[in-house]
């Protein structure tokens, strides 16, 4: 045996089954996997039922016996072991998940990873909803089955440009008590778990090589307590399943039939596989008995029928309610006569396509021991050893925000995996946007998004990290939740629809009128803050009476719009011609302005405009309005006829010009030379550059409140004028 010591690192694979424990030791070389030694020990009592460990101590002692026998044969100690969890406790969830981009962009590895993590999170959520139990489950792995690019199936997303990507994946879960039971049993034997896999995955490593997985096949591992099922298609494993019926259920039938203990019933069942006509046994009374093989088969036949019926039903369910092309059967429970024939009958496929897989699938396995077993019972133990090379998996322990966490180590665990296992809210990992603002304009929906908040802060052992930083056993992970941004805020002045004025030819002179915004049926100024659900309409017309009010004149005489007789409420649109006789100016008093129900159509009705993305190129709202007010005065004088002049002569000509003193931006100013003053008159005195907006908004206050440009002034008024950045 001295030569074996020079073979390098050996792999110890252990199949902890319901009836027996099988140990296999070997190593992988260029010419294949070498099996150096095997050892099979049956449990002395029923310490395991249906693949579940019931007595950790007794199972641990049997593992120790297997380990000692192998160490003696190999003349070297074994300290690490590879094990597998039974399919009885395996839970799977298949989900479809997608990820949308704001615009077309190249798909990166990071995007594919995020897609998979979203799928696992969704699978875990669905699993929790469907399994109302207090048991703690762990995600032990996932397999992407299909990828989608803009809705079409594709083999590899990486590098493609897409607006939407998606995937179908299968996630697998194991309960905590199963993992703990396996770990503690091996610890009794002084072994450390180097790799944990799943029995269906281990069996398929040997029974169905990757080159066969393009076919739609099923692998059924019939053990003592469970029948584990795997389905392959299109090059990958697409589903796992299990039914809690296997070889022990047939043994229990013979216990009752022959009045024997369990071990003797096992002897009778196994003898049936040796092509004998008669089987001798001793019953519980100590009497020697004989039973024909035909009678045993007759007793077992209905139970085999029921077992294969359930397996066939599960295969169909996992395969989309249709049979597979072929079935490979491994495990000791599947070699009972009649099993494969009945399974083919239940599936409706040729009996030649349901077959026991044993030595014929081990052609690449090199057995150093001449007496080594090469039957179907050894497929899973060898597969467990091979899984060590395919994926070195184990459980690690980390701290997540102060809470101890156990993770199934697939060799590339990240902070994101820990967050998913902890059910840490996904929205607390990524920046949160403030609440969006939704409204309609002209009947069409529009959304203004809130600002984006700060990302989560992640520390590993006190050092900065991110979601994709790899983690290791013993790491202390601290995650501080991301913060939300500010809710969307939007004023009417930012609407692009209000940016251009309405140009109307009034009494042969073109005048620009600011567009008006009507919110929920009520006219609003440009400073109005839009609210959720507001219905906004922009009027691109003025009525005749609104035009007169805007110009602060009265109508005296006939009205014509485009040379057609009209009335005060006739709508006048862009480039229309309006003709009317101008009467006496009708400037409102301060009291009238404050009591008015509607918003006057002066400069505050919409000069300041903007868009969502950039500020307007504005020479200053106040400057534009001042120019328009001057224009109005000239126009009003030119349009006044003799009747208007006569009316003015009737006024009290003896009234002297009025002088008032106001405080503007903290300094006193005296206004003189007029009988009445309005707000815009202050710009004749105030040193304020109306063309220096630089994308800012002008703020005009009269006695602490928003002022209108044509609002009357009185002695002692306090005025404030300043620039303010648009929000």
C-alpha positions as a printed Julia matrix, in Angstrom:
727×3 Matrix{Float64}:
   0.0     0.0     0.0
   3.04    2.25    0.19
   2.5     3.35   -3.4
  -0.87    4.81   -2.56
   0.67    7.33   -0.2
   2.35    9.1    -3.11
  -0.86    9.69   -5.04
  -1.3    13.21   -3.63
  -4.48   14.57   -2.02
  -7.23   12.0    -1.74
 -10.95   12.75   -1.8
 -13.2    10.97    0.7
 -16.8    10.79   -0.5
 -19.48    9.61    1.92
 -23.04    8.65    0.97
 -25.04    8.74    4.21
 -28.08    6.71    3.21
 -31.17    5.44    5.01
 -30.07    1.77    5.07
 -26.33    2.03    4.64
 -23.35    4.35    4.58
 -21.0     4.03    1.63
 -17.49    5.49    1.67
 -15.33    5.98   -1.4
 -11.74    7.26   -1.49
  -9.95    8.24   -4.69
  -8.2    10.96   -6.62
  -8.53   12.61  -10.01
  -5.75   12.3   -12.58
  -5.39   13.09  -16.29
  -6.71    9.65  -17.26
  -9.81    9.9   -15.02
 -10.96    9.37  -11.44
  -9.16    6.58   -9.56
 -11.12    4.7    -6.88
  -8.66    3.38   -4.31
 -10.98    1.93   -1.7
 -14.65    1.41   -0.86
 -16.47    0.54    2.33
 -20.16   -0.2     2.93
 -21.72   -0.44    6.38
 -25.4    -0.87    7.14
 -26.96    0.88   10.13
 -27.28   -1.45   13.12
 -30.65    0.16   13.88
 -33.06    2.37   12.04
 -31.14    5.51   12.96
 -32.27    7.11    9.68
 -35.74    7.2     8.16
 -36.59    8.46    4.69
 -33.16   10.06    4.3
 -33.44   12.0     7.58
 -31.0    11.46   10.46
 -32.94   10.57   13.62
 -30.06    9.47   15.86
 -26.95   11.59   15.32
 -24.82    9.52   17.69
 -25.54    6.15   16.08
 -25.14    7.5    12.56
 -21.85    9.09   13.65
 -20.6     5.73   14.99
 -21.38    4.02   11.68
 -19.51    6.78    9.82
 -16.59    6.25   12.2
 -16.57    2.51   11.41
 -16.44    3.27    7.66
 -13.68    5.82    8.18
 -11.56    3.46   10.32
 -11.88    0.63    7.79
 -10.78    2.88    4.94
  -7.87    4.33    6.92
  -6.65    0.85    7.74
  -6.82   -0.18    4.1
  -5.12    2.98    2.83
  -2.6     3.3     5.69
  -3.29    7.0     6.01
  -5.65    9.15    8.07
  -8.77   10.8     6.7
  -9.76   14.16    8.21
 -11.97   15.77    5.56
 -15.07   14.36    3.88
 -17.47   15.22    1.07
 -21.15   14.57    1.77
 -24.54   15.02    0.1
 -27.99   15.97    1.34
 -30.92   13.79    0.32
 -33.55   14.98   -2.13
 -36.22   14.31    0.47
 -35.59   17.7     2.0
 -34.65   19.55   -1.16
 -37.04   22.33   -2.16
 -36.88   23.94   -5.57
 -38.51   27.04   -7.03
 -38.47   27.96  -10.71
 -38.93   31.65  -11.5
 -38.77   34.03  -14.42
 -37.2    37.42  -13.78
 -36.47   40.47  -15.97
 -34.56   43.73  -15.77
 -35.49   46.88  -17.74
 -33.1    49.7   -18.65
 -34.07   53.35  -19.14
 -32.34   53.22  -22.51
 -30.52   50.63  -24.61
 -27.12   49.71  -23.16
 -24.5    46.97  -23.21
 -25.11   44.04  -20.85
 -22.27   43.49  -18.38
 -21.44   40.67  -15.97
 -22.71   42.92  -13.2
 -26.12   43.14  -14.9
 -26.34   39.35  -15.25
 -25.38   38.97  -11.6
 -28.05   41.49  -10.55
 -30.58   39.62  -12.67
 -29.72   36.32  -10.95
 -29.86   37.88   -7.47
 -33.28   39.34   -8.24
 -34.38   35.87   -9.33
 -33.09   34.27   -6.12
 -34.81   36.94   -4.03
 -38.06   36.34   -5.91
 -37.68   32.56   -5.56
 -37.06   32.86   -1.82
 -40.12   35.08   -1.43
 -42.3    32.63   -3.36
 -40.85   29.74   -1.38
 -41.65   31.44    1.93
 -45.21   32.16    0.81
 -45.83   28.58   -0.29
 -44.16   26.93    2.71
 -45.77   28.16    5.91
 -43.26   26.7     8.33
 -41.0    27.86   11.14
 -38.06   25.92    9.66
 -35.09   27.99    8.51
 -34.18   27.27    4.89
 -31.0    28.15    3.02
 -30.54   28.73   -0.67
 -27.83   26.22   -1.58
 -27.54   27.07   -5.23
 -29.23   28.19   -8.41
 -29.05   27.25  -12.07
 -29.96   29.67  -14.91
 -31.93   27.63  -17.44
 -32.62   30.23  -20.14
 -31.65   33.85  -20.83
 -33.72   36.4   -22.77
 -32.6    39.48  -24.71
 -35.42   41.95  -25.46
 -37.88   39.1   -25.09
 -36.02   36.59  -27.29
 -34.15   33.55  -25.94
 -30.35   33.74  -26.16
 -27.45   31.62  -24.97
 -25.26   34.35  -23.41
 -26.31   37.91  -22.55
 -22.84   39.31  -21.93
 -21.77   42.03  -24.39
 -25.12   42.37  -26.17
 -27.02   45.67  -26.28
 -30.45   45.47  -24.72
 -33.31   47.49  -23.31
 -34.6    44.48  -21.39
 -32.96   41.26  -20.2
 -34.51   38.24  -18.51
 -33.84   34.74  -17.25
 -35.56   31.57  -16.09
 -33.71   29.99  -13.2
 -34.16   27.18  -10.69
 -33.21   27.85   -7.05
 -32.72   25.09   -4.49
 -33.26   25.28   -0.72
 -32.34   23.07    2.24
 -33.63   23.28    5.83
 -31.15   24.12    8.56
 -31.79   20.99   10.66
 -30.83   18.7     7.78
 -27.52   20.47    7.27
 -26.82   20.51   11.02
 -27.61   16.79   11.32
 -25.15   15.9     8.58
 -22.42   18.13    9.99
 -22.81   16.85   13.56
 -22.82   13.19   12.49
 -19.55   13.58   10.61
 -18.1    15.53   13.54
 -18.78   12.5    15.79
 -16.39   10.57   13.53
 -13.75   13.33   13.76
 -14.33   14.54   10.21
 -14.55   18.06    8.82
 -16.93   18.66    5.88
 -14.91   19.83    2.9
 -17.82   19.86    0.44
 -21.6    19.53    0.58
 -23.64   18.77   -2.51
 -27.08   17.39   -3.24
 -27.64   13.7    -3.91
 -29.46   14.28   -7.23
 -26.57   16.47   -8.42
 -23.98   13.92   -7.28
 -25.72   11.03   -9.03
 -26.03   12.93  -12.28
 -22.26   13.65  -12.26
 -21.7     9.98  -13.1
 -24.96    8.75  -14.62
 -25.58   11.51  -17.17
 -22.41   13.16  -18.54
 -22.75   16.72  -19.87
 -22.72   15.56  -23.5
 -26.01   13.69  -22.86
 -27.74   16.59  -21.09
 -28.87   18.14  -24.35
 -31.45   15.34  -24.34
 -34.62   15.37  -22.27
 -33.68   12.69  -19.74
 -34.67   11.72  -16.2
 -32.4    10.24  -13.54
 -34.15    8.34  -10.74
 -32.02    7.52   -7.7
 -34.04    4.9    -5.81
 -32.61    4.65   -2.33
 -34.03    3.1     0.82
 -36.18    6.0     1.98
 -36.58    8.32   -1.02
 -36.62    8.31   -4.8
 -34.72   11.4    -6.02
 -35.42   12.67   -9.53
 -33.44   14.99  -11.82
 -34.48   16.21  -15.28
 -32.05   17.36  -17.99
 -32.77   19.29  -21.18
 -30.94   21.65  -23.53
 -27.61   21.06  -21.82
 -28.6    21.75  -18.2
 -30.46   20.34  -15.23
 -33.9    21.94  -15.39
 -35.65   20.41  -12.36
 -35.27   18.36   -9.19
 -37.92   16.32   -7.42
 -38.5    13.59   -4.86
 -41.1    11.16   -3.63
 -40.8     9.71   -0.09
 -41.22    6.09   -1.26
 -38.36    3.72   -2.07
 -36.79    0.38   -1.13
 -37.76    0.39    2.57
 -41.45    0.51    1.73
 -41.05   -2.85   -0.06
 -39.1    -4.27    2.89
 -41.93   -3.26    5.24
 -44.35   -5.29    3.08
 -42.22   -8.41    3.54
 -42.0    -7.82    7.31
 -45.77   -8.24    7.49
 -45.95  -10.94    4.86
 -43.33  -13.28    6.39
 -43.53  -12.24   10.08
 -39.83  -11.39   10.25
 -37.78   -8.48   11.54
 -36.59   -5.72    9.21
 -33.13   -7.17    8.58
 -34.55  -10.57    7.61
 -37.06   -8.9     5.3
 -34.15   -7.1     3.63
 -32.45  -10.48    3.13
 -35.6   -11.86    1.43
 -35.89   -8.78   -0.84
 -32.24   -8.9    -1.89
 -32.44  -12.64   -2.57
 -35.17  -11.86   -5.08
 -32.57  -10.07   -7.18
 -30.34  -13.17   -7.32
 -32.61  -15.1    -9.7
 -33.54  -17.84   -7.2
 -36.74  -19.86   -7.19
 -36.98  -20.31   -3.42
 -35.8   -18.22   -0.46
 -35.14  -19.55    3.05
 -35.54  -17.4     6.18
 -36.17  -17.57    9.95
 -39.33  -15.93   11.3
 -39.76  -14.07   14.59
 -40.61  -17.37   16.33
 -37.22  -18.79   15.4
 -38.73  -21.22   12.92
 -37.07  -21.93    9.58
 -39.34  -21.07    6.68
 -39.23  -21.06    2.88
 -41.06  -18.87    0.37
 -41.02  -19.0    -3.41
 -39.61  -16.08   -5.37
 -42.86  -15.96   -7.33
 -44.83  -15.48   -4.1
 -42.51  -12.66   -3.02
 -42.89  -10.95   -6.4
 -46.65  -11.31   -6.17
 -46.66   -9.68   -2.72
 -44.48   -6.79   -3.88
 -46.07   -6.27   -7.3
 -48.9    -3.87   -6.28
 -46.49   -1.78   -4.19
 -43.96   -1.55   -7.03
 -46.88   -0.55   -9.22
 -47.83    2.24   -6.83
 -44.23    3.38   -6.42
 -43.55    3.64  -10.17
 -46.87    5.36  -10.69
 -45.84    8.12   -8.27
 -42.37    8.41   -9.83
 -43.86    8.69  -13.33
 -46.31   11.34  -12.15
 -43.51   13.39  -10.6
 -41.37   13.09  -13.75
 -44.26   14.4   -15.85
 -44.88   17.27  -13.43
 -41.23   18.32  -13.47
 -41.04   18.0   -17.26
 -44.04   20.18  -18.12
 -46.74   17.48  -17.96
 -45.08   15.25  -20.55
 -42.8    12.18  -20.4
 -39.05   12.32  -20.96
 -37.23   10.55  -23.79
 -35.44    8.1   -21.5
 -34.91    7.28  -17.81
 -31.72    6.16  -16.05
 -32.23    4.33  -12.74
 -29.55    4.14  -10.04
 -29.54    3.14   -6.38
 -30.17   -0.16   -4.63
 -33.95    0.22   -4.52
 -34.29    0.36   -8.3
 -32.83   -3.09   -9.05
 -35.88   -4.96   -7.75
 -37.32   -7.08  -10.6
 -40.15   -5.4   -12.45
 -39.32   -1.83  -11.45
 -37.98   -0.54  -14.78
 -40.67   -2.34  -16.81
 -43.5    -0.82  -14.76
 -41.93    2.67  -14.89
 -41.7     2.56  -18.69
 -45.33    1.44  -18.83
 -46.44    4.34  -16.58
 -44.52    6.87  -18.69
 -45.68    5.42  -21.99
 -42.19    4.98  -23.43
 -40.33    1.94  -24.73
 -39.13   -0.38  -21.97
 -35.62   -0.32  -23.49
 -35.49    3.4   -22.64
 -35.81    2.83  -18.9
 -32.64    1.12  -17.68
 -30.49    0.49  -14.63
 -27.23    2.45  -14.82
 -24.24    0.87  -13.14
 -20.92   -0.34  -14.46
 -21.71    0.85  -18.01
 -21.62    4.51  -16.88
 -18.34    4.06  -15.01
 -16.09    3.49  -18.01
 -14.08    6.6   -17.16
 -13.72    5.47  -13.54
 -10.51    3.55  -12.8
 -10.93    0.99   -9.98
  -7.63    0.18   -8.27
  -9.3    -2.43   -6.06
 -10.0    -5.61   -8.03
 -12.92   -6.45   -5.73
 -14.54   -3.04   -6.03
 -18.3    -2.86   -6.55
 -19.36   -1.34   -9.86
 -23.14   -1.57   -9.61
 -25.81    1.13   -9.42
 -25.39    1.41   -5.64
 -21.97    3.03   -6.18
 -23.05    5.73   -8.66
 -24.02    8.32   -6.04
 -20.98    7.76   -3.71
 -18.56    8.21   -6.62
 -20.56   11.25   -7.8
 -20.19   12.8    -4.34
 -16.41   12.48   -4.61
 -16.4    13.92   -8.14
 -18.51   16.88   -6.97
 -15.52   18.03   -4.94
 -13.69   18.83   -8.17
 -16.74   20.31   -9.88
 -17.61   22.64   -7.02
 -15.84   22.88   -3.69
 -18.85   23.87   -1.6
 -19.24   24.18    2.13
 -21.07   26.26    4.69
 -19.4    29.32    6.13
 -20.41   31.57    9.02
 -20.4    35.37    8.87
 -21.88   38.21   10.93
 -24.46   40.41    9.18
 -25.4    43.56   11.13
 -24.54   41.72   14.33
 -26.52   38.56   13.55
 -24.78   35.22   12.91
 -25.48   33.86    9.43
 -24.72   30.49    7.81
 -24.18   30.47    4.04
 -23.73   27.7     1.51
 -20.32   28.5     0.03
 -20.29   28.12   -3.74
 -16.79   29.54   -4.01
 -17.81   33.1    -4.91
 -20.09   34.36   -2.15
 -20.61   38.12   -2.02
 -22.29   40.65    0.26
 -25.33   40.38   -1.99
 -25.67   36.65   -1.22
 -25.59   37.38    2.5
 -28.2    40.12    2.09
 -30.52   37.75    0.2
 -30.09   35.05    2.85
 -30.94   37.59    5.57
 -33.98   38.79    3.58
 -32.49   42.28    3.78
 -34.83   44.61    1.84
 -33.57   45.12   -1.68
 -34.74   48.75   -1.67
 -32.43   49.45    1.3
 -29.39   48.36   -0.72
 -29.81   50.68   -3.68
 -30.41   54.47   -3.81
 -34.06   55.4    -3.38
 -35.65   58.06   -5.54
 -37.97   60.56   -3.96
 -41.64   60.29   -4.8
 -42.4    61.03   -8.44
 -44.94   63.65   -9.47
 -47.53   62.59  -12.03
 -49.88   65.0   -13.77
 -51.53   65.46  -17.14
 -50.98   68.26  -19.6
 -53.22   68.54  -22.6
 -54.69   65.14  -21.7
 -51.31   63.38  -21.81
 -49.64   61.96  -18.73
 -46.31   63.38  -17.64
 -43.96   62.33  -14.84
 -41.33   64.34  -13.03
 -39.02   62.04  -11.08
 -37.76   62.69   -7.58
 -34.06   63.04   -6.91
 -31.93   59.97   -6.18
 -30.77   59.39   -2.6
 -27.49   58.02   -1.28
 -26.47   54.37   -1.78
 -26.17   51.98    1.14
 -22.9    52.02    3.07
 -21.27   48.58    3.3
 -18.37   47.67    5.53
 -16.55   44.32    5.81
 -14.43   44.07    8.93
 -14.57   47.87    9.15
 -13.35   48.5     5.59
 -15.4    49.95    2.74
 -16.94   47.39    0.38
 -19.83   47.01   -2.05
 -22.49   44.44   -2.92
 -20.09   42.5    -5.14
 -17.22   42.22   -2.65
 -16.42   38.56   -1.92
 -16.93   37.39    1.65
 -15.21   34.68    3.68
 -15.85   32.75    6.85
 -15.68   34.94    9.95
 -16.26   38.23    8.11
 -18.24   40.92    9.92
 -20.58   42.64    7.48
 -22.26   45.92    8.31
 -24.86   47.42    5.99
 -26.35   50.86    6.54
 -29.56   51.33    4.57
 -29.66   53.65    1.57
 -31.43   57.0     1.96
 -34.33   58.34   -0.08
 -33.97   61.39   -2.31
 -36.24   64.43   -2.34
 -39.74   64.19   -3.73
 -40.29   65.76   -7.14
 -41.12   69.49   -7.13
 -42.34   71.33  -10.2
 -43.84   74.74  -10.98
 -45.9    75.84  -13.95
 -43.08   78.18  -14.97
 -40.97   75.12  -15.83
 -43.37   73.95  -18.52
 -41.9    74.19  -22.01
 -45.43   74.77  -23.27
 -45.42   78.23  -21.61
 -42.09   79.28  -23.08
 -43.36   80.96  -26.25
 -45.93   83.81  -26.09
 -49.09   84.22  -28.16
 -48.6    86.94  -30.8
 -51.76   88.88  -31.72
 -52.19   91.87  -34.01
 -54.1    94.43  -31.93
 -55.18   97.59  -33.79
 -52.43   97.01  -36.41
 -49.7    96.46  -33.82
 -48.26   93.01  -32.92
 -48.28   92.41  -29.17
 -46.96   89.33  -27.34
 -49.18   87.83  -24.68
 -47.9    85.19  -22.23
 -49.64   81.84  -22.5
 -51.96   80.94  -19.66
 -52.07   77.64  -17.72
 -55.37   76.37  -16.39
 -55.02   73.84  -13.55
 -58.07   71.77  -12.67
 -60.25   74.39  -14.36
 -58.69   77.39  -12.59
 -56.21   79.87  -13.99
 -52.86   79.77  -12.15
 -49.68   81.85  -12.32
 -46.21   80.52  -13.18
 -45.25   80.18   -9.53
 -47.97   77.6    -8.88
 -46.51   74.33   -7.57
 -47.92   71.4    -9.49
 -49.61   68.76   -7.3
 -50.05   65.01   -7.82
 -52.85   64.29  -10.28
 -53.25   67.89  -11.5
 -54.94   68.32  -14.86
 -53.16   71.13  -16.74
 -54.19   72.76  -19.97
 -52.3    75.57  -21.71
 -54.52   78.12  -23.45
 -53.1    79.41  -26.71
 -55.76   82.11  -27.04
 -57.08   85.2   -25.25
 -60.64   86.48  -25.19
 -61.2    90.06  -26.28
 -62.0    91.09  -22.71
 -58.81   89.42  -21.43
 -56.74   91.3   -24.0
 -58.29   94.59  -22.9
 -57.62   93.71  -19.26
 -54.04   92.75  -20.07
 -53.51   96.15  -21.78
 -55.36   97.94  -18.98
 -57.74   99.63  -21.38
 -61.49   99.66  -21.84
 -63.36   98.79  -25.01
 -65.45  101.61  -26.48
 -67.09  100.75  -29.77
 -67.32   97.9   -32.23
 -65.05   94.82  -31.93
 -63.76   92.92  -34.95
 -61.69   89.73  -35.03
 -60.2    89.03  -38.45
 -62.57   91.71  -39.79
 -65.59   89.81  -38.47
 -67.82   91.41  -35.81
 -67.1    89.88  -32.39
 -67.93   90.21  -28.73
 -65.94   90.51  -25.46
 -65.78   86.7   -25.03
 -64.66   85.91  -28.58
 -61.44   83.88  -28.58
 -58.45   85.42  -30.32
 -55.7    82.99  -31.36
 -52.08   83.29  -32.56
 -51.67   85.68  -35.54
 -55.34   86.81  -35.38
 -56.2    90.47  -36.01
 -58.19   92.32  -33.35
 -59.61   95.79  -33.86
 -61.55   97.86  -31.33
 -61.84  101.42  -30.04
 -59.97  102.11  -26.84
 -61.78  103.78  -23.95
 -60.54  105.21  -20.66
 -57.81  103.27  -18.86
 -59.24  101.07  -16.12
 -56.37  100.43  -13.74
 -57.57   98.57  -10.65
 -57.24   99.97   -7.19
 -55.3    98.09   -4.54
 -58.53   96.95   -2.88
 -59.93   95.69   -6.18
 -56.76   93.69   -6.85
 -56.81   92.03   -3.45
 -60.51   91.08   -3.74
 -60.33   89.74   -7.28
 -61.31   86.07   -7.59
 -59.34   85.36  -10.75
 -55.65   85.77  -11.55
 -55.09   88.98  -13.52
 -53.46   88.55  -16.89
 -50.49   90.77  -16.21
 -46.83   89.78  -16.21
 -47.25   87.1   -13.54
 -49.33   84.84  -15.79
 -46.46   82.99  -17.39
 -43.42   84.9   -18.58
 -40.94   82.71  -16.73
 -40.8    79.39  -18.53
 -38.56   76.38  -18.54
 -38.17   72.71  -19.27
 -37.44   69.61  -17.21
 -33.82   69.42  -18.18
 -32.51   72.97  -18.7
 -33.31   76.47  -17.52
 -34.78   79.0   -19.98
 -32.62   81.46  -21.82
 -34.42   84.51  -20.41
 -33.47   88.18  -20.55
 -35.41   88.71  -17.36
 -39.13   88.39  -16.82
 -39.38   91.82  -15.31
 -37.47   93.37  -18.21
 -39.82   91.76  -20.71
 -42.83   92.92  -18.75
 -41.46   96.45  -18.36
 -41.0    96.58  -22.13
 -44.53   95.32  -22.71
 -45.97   97.82  -20.24
 -44.19  100.66  -22.07
 -45.48   99.26  -25.34
 -48.99   99.15  -23.94
 -48.82  102.81  -22.88
 -47.7   103.88  -26.35
 -50.28  101.66  -28.03
 -53.04  102.95  -25.78
 -52.11  106.56  -26.62
 -51.97  105.88  -30.34
 -55.25  103.98  -30.31
 -57.21  106.56  -28.28
 -59.65  108.5   -30.45
 -61.2   111.92  -29.94
 -63.93  110.43  -27.78
 -61.33  109.17  -25.3
 -59.64  112.58  -25.25
 -62.93  114.28  -24.53
 -63.54  111.88  -21.7
 -60.15  112.69  -20.2
 -60.92  116.4   -20.39
 -63.96  115.79  -18.25
 -61.74  114.48  -15.45
 -60.51  116.78  -12.73
 -57.65  118.56  -14.46
 -56.85  120.36  -11.29
 -55.48  117.22   -9.62
 -51.73  117.77   -9.16
 -49.04  115.18   -9.77
 -48.57  112.83   -6.76
 -45.25  112.08   -5.04
 -44.81  109.0    -2.84
 -41.85  107.5    -0.98
 -41.34  103.72   -0.89
 -38.61  101.49    0.61
 -37.03   99.24   -2.06
 -34.34   96.7    -1.13
 -33.76   98.57    2.16
 -33.41  102.1     0.68
 -36.0   104.91    0.31
 -36.99  106.07   -3.2
 -39.33  108.95   -4.14
 -41.61  108.5    -7.14
 -42.98  111.7    -8.72
 -44.47  113.12  -11.91
 -47.56  110.88  -12.05
 -50.99  110.85  -10.51
 -50.76  107.12   -9.74
 -47.93  104.58   -9.53
 -47.76  100.83  -10.17
 -45.15   98.27   -9.12
 -43.07   98.35  -12.32
 -42.44  102.08  -11.82
 -39.87  101.2    -9.16
 -37.52   99.93  -11.88
 -37.12  103.57  -13.08
 -35.4   104.31   -9.76
 -33.99  101.02   -8.51
 -30.45  100.05   -9.56
 -31.35   96.5   -10.65
 -30.11   94.81  -13.85
 -33.17   93.13  -15.34
 -31.04   91.32  -17.95
 -28.84   89.47  -15.45
 -31.11   86.48  -14.9
 -28.58   83.79  -15.94
 -31.34   81.2   -15.78
 -32.65   82.47  -12.43
 -36.15   83.48  -11.44
 -37.02   87.01  -10.39
 -38.69   87.46   -6.99
 -40.92   90.51   -6.52
 -42.45   91.21   -3.09
 -44.72   94.04   -1.96
 -45.11   94.36    1.81
 -43.87   90.76    2.21
 -46.18   89.08   -0.34
 -45.9    88.27   -4.06
 -46.47   91.4    -6.12
 -48.13   91.89   -9.5
 -46.38   94.16  -11.93
 -49.33   96.54  -12.38
 -50.33   96.53   -8.73
 -50.8   100.12   -7.44
 -48.23  101.57   -5.02
 -48.89  103.87   -2.06
 -46.73  105.95    0.22
 -44.68  103.84    2.68
 -44.88  100.54    0.76
 -41.95   98.14    1.26
 -40.6    96.5    -1.9
 -38.11   93.68   -2.38
 -36.68   92.61   -5.76
 -34.04   89.87   -6.12
 -32.88   86.92   -8.27
 -33.51   83.36   -7.08
 -32.22   80.12   -8.63
 -34.87   77.83  -10.08
 -35.37   74.66   -8.01
